[in-house]
Amino acid sequence: MFFDEVIDFLTAPLYFRLIVSGRPLGERPARTTGAATAAAAEVGAFRRDDRQADPGRPR
């Protein structure tokens, strides 16, 4: 897992909400973004190897 990608995935929606849309940050967007980031990390979305595309395929 590459932590810089996790941080980007976590913070990008919040920056967009605040800077581009001008909408305030709140608890719901923070929780939703956090939950989505945690779920993506749990299933291996931040891996940089061929197991990401097909976890059952032998290397």
Beta strands, then each sheet from edge to edge (+ up, - down):
end
